Amino acid sequence: MLTIVIAALSSIAYSVTQMSFWLLFFIVSIFVALFRVSSNVAETWVYQIDNDVMSRFGIIRIFGSIGWAIASIFVAWVIERYNYFAIMPMVLVLTVIILFFCVGIPDSEKVSSATSLNFKDINILLNNKQYVLGLWFFFILFMIYNFDGITGIYKMIELGSSNSLIGFKWFAQAIVEIPLMALGAKLIVKLSNRNVSLLTAIFMGLRFILYGLATTPEQMVWISLLQAFTFPTMLLAQKDYVAKTVPIELRSSGHMIMTAITSNIPVILVPLISNMVSGFVSNSQILLVSGILCIVPIFLLKDVKI
């Protein structure tokens, strides 16, 4: 249902040439928000189909990276060669393909509780010290990570980057994250979730400090290759963390609440924060401070037990 609504709204947004700005703003906001929700539901769904699929989640998630890599180049080319209207038939065809695959995927294995999710269940999750520690840890990391897509791009433009170089940056990030997306689960088993999360926070801090020190857009692209050691391990560690700290009957809710807070709230806050502080400090300083703030999640890990 979410996929159908997203397809309908995005098709309208891309196909209508004469539309009120605020109506277009509303439609785009809704379908982007629904896309975030459906992506989170899909990841949680697939992750919990059964233990066999769970152990291969990273490999399955690789195809998201491949799609991101292809789209970064291809969609930009389509818009430049034709126009935004050309996106509409692409969206509709891909929606039909997605719905076709959905029919054949089984539901996830869950332990049913006597009642549906209620405030008591949420209270149980929020009284789980390990779960709350994970919420704060991944929330801060995702907050910092999202500055790449806003302030990082602002800095590249400030340094004279072309649109094609920015597109190549997204393409390169999608490609380099594939190996650890495939091997991250085994790495977590071998090193422990805590150690993998520690390494992720260290690499995230290094990435953003280097962003702040970069002097050319090409340097920004090279530094962005640290995506290989940040996003895949952050995503897989988060999924593994919830699976190990939440009762099985609350696992779906635990995943969705974790993702809603750590992934979706930063998407709202980071653009606001970036625009508010950019009038007082430079983009380089924002990125430097973001990198230094990785000390906070590293400090939180001292009480994590998995």
N, C-alpha and C positions, 0 to 999 in steps of 0.2 A: 504493500500500500504506500509506504514511504517513497519507494522507487518510482511508482507511477505519478505521485504528486510532484516529486522533484522534476521528472521528465516534462510534465505538463507546464509547470511554472517556468522552468528554464527555457523551454521552447517558445513560450510567449515572450519572455524577456529578450531572447536573441532574434526573434523574427519580426517584432513590431518596431518600425523605424520612428513612428511619431507617437510618443507617450509622455505623459507628465513625469517630470523628474522624480517626484516623491512617490508616484505609483510604481515606477521602475525600481526605485530604491527599496520600496516595501517588498516587491516580488523577489528581487535578488536576495534581500536579507532573509526572507522566508526559505527560499530553496537552498541557500548556503547553510542555514541553520539546520534544516532537515537533512541535508547531506551529511553534516557532522554527526547528527543523531543516528542516521542509518548506518554510517560507517562504524560507529561505536557498537551498535546492535549487531552488525554483521561479524565484527571481530569477536565479540563476546559469544555469539552463537556458534561460530566455527570452533573457537577455542574449547567449547564445552561439549562438542558432539559426542566424543568419547575419549578415553585416555590415549588411544592410538593416534587420533587426529591431533590431540593436544600436544603430543610429543613432536609432531611435524608442523606445528603452527607457524614456526619461523619460515619454513620452506614454502608453505602456502602463502604467507604474507609477502614473499618475494615478488609475487605477481602484481601486488599493489605498487611495488617499487618500479617494476618494469612498465606498468601502465603510466606511472608518473613520468618516467624517463621518455617514453614515446610521445606522450601528450605534450610535454614541455617543448618539444621540437615541432611536432606535427600540427598541433592546434595553432601555434603562433604562425606557422607557414600558411595554413588555411585562411586565417584572418587577414594576413598581409596580402595574399594572392586574390582572395575573393572578398569576404566581409563576414561580419558576425552572423548574418543570416545562414551562412553555410554550416554553422555549428548545429542548427536545429535538426536536420536530417540525421546527422551523426549521433546526436543524443537519442533520438527515437529508435534508431537501429540498435544501438548499444543497450537501450532499455529492454527491448524485446529479447535480446540475447541473455541479459541478466535474469529476467523473469523465467526464461527457459531453464537456466541452470538452477534457479531457486526451487523449482518443482522437484528436482531430483535429490536435493540435499536434505537429509533427515533432520529432525529437531534435535536439540541438545539434550543430553542426559541431565535431568535435574531431580532433586529430592523434593517432592511436593510437601508443602506445609499445610496445616489445617485451614489457614486463611491466606488471603493474598497479602502482599507486602503492606505493612502499616508502620506507623511511627514507632511502635515497639521494636520492630525489626531494625529500623534505622538507628534507634537508640542502642541496640545491641552492638551494631557495627561501630558507632561512635564511642562506645565505652570500651572497645577493644583497643588497648594501648598500642599494640603493634600495627594495627590497621591505621590508626590515626597518625602514627609516626610515618607510615608509608604515604598517607595523604599529603602531609606537609613536605616530605622529601620530594615526591614526584611533582607536586604542585610548583615548588620553587624551580626545579629543573626545567619543567615545561614552560614556565614563565620566561626564564632566561632563554631557552631555545627559540621561543617565538619572536624575540628581538631580532633574530637573523632575518626573518621575512619582512620586517618593517624597517628598523634602524640600519640593518646591514645593507639593505637595498638602497636606502637613502644615501648611505655613505658611498656606495658604488657609483650612484648617479652624480654625487658631489665630486667624485674623483674623475668623472668624465666617461663612465662606462656606457657602452652601446646597449641597446635592447637585446641584441643577439648574444652578447656576453652574459647578460643576466639570465637569459633563457638557457645558455650553456651551463651556467652555475647550477640551475635546478636539475638539468640533465645529469651532470657529473655527480651531484649529491645522490640522486636516485640510483645510479649505477654502483657507486662505491659502497652503499649500504647493503647491497645484496649478499656478499659473503657472510657477514656476521648475522644477517637476518636468518640465514640458513644454519649457521653453526652456533648461534647465541644460546640456544636451549642447552646444548651439550656443554658449552662454556659455563653456564650457570650451575649445572650439575657438578662439574669438576671443581670450580672455584668457590662456589656458594653464591647465593643471591647478594649477600652483603658485600662481598669482595667485588663482584661485577658492578654493582651499583656505585661502589667507591671509585672504581676505575672510570666509570661513566662520568661521574661528577668532576673528576680530575681533568679528563679530556675536554669536558664542556667548558671548564674554567680556562684551560689553555686556549681553546678555540676562540673564545670571545676576547680574551686579552690580546691575542694575536690580531683579531679583527680590529681592535682599537688602535693597534700599532701600525697597521697596514698603511702604505702610502700610494698604492696603485690598485685599480680594480682587478687586475690580473692576480695580484697577491691575495685579494679577497677570495677569488675563485680557488686558488691553491689551498688556502686555509680552510675553505668550506669542505674539502675532502676529509676533514676530521669527522664529518658526518658518519663515516664508516665506524667510528668508535663511540658515537654518542646516541643517535636516534635508535638504531636497531637494538642496542643493549638496554636503552632506557625503556623502550616499548615492551620487550620480552621480559625484562626484570619486573616491570609493573604487573604484567599478567601472572607471572610466576608468584610474585609477592602476595597477590590477592588469593590465589589458589591455596597458598600455604598458611595464611593467617585468618581465613574466614571459614565458618562452618559451611559444610557443603550445601545445606538448604538455603543459605543466604549468598551463595557464590555469585549467581547472576546479578543480584542486587549489588553485591560488593563490587563487581566489575563495573557496573553502570554508574554507580555513585562515584567510584574512584575516577573513572574516565570523565564524567561530567564536571567534576571539580578540577582535576589536574589538566585536562586537555581543552575543555571548552571555555572555562572562565578566563584563562590566559588569552584566548583569542579575542575576548572582549576588552580585557584590561590593558594589554600591551599596546595596542594602537593609541588608546587614550593617554597612557603614561608617556609614551614616546613623543606624542604631539605636545603634551603639557610641558615636559622638561626640555624639549629641543630648543625652546626659546631662551633658555638660560645656559645650557651647556652644549657642547658639540656632539655630533653623532659618535665620534671616536671616544669621547669621555663616557657616553652612555654605554657603549659596548665594553669599555674597560671595566666600568663599575659592575656591569652584568657578570663579567668573568670573575671578578673578585668575590661577588656574592655567592659563588659556588662553595665558598667556605661554609656557609650556613647548612646546606644539605649534607656536606661531609661531616659536620659536627653532629647532626641528627643521627647519623649512622652508628654512633657509639652505643646507642640503646637498642639497635635492631638485632634480633637474635636468629635470623635465618640466613 
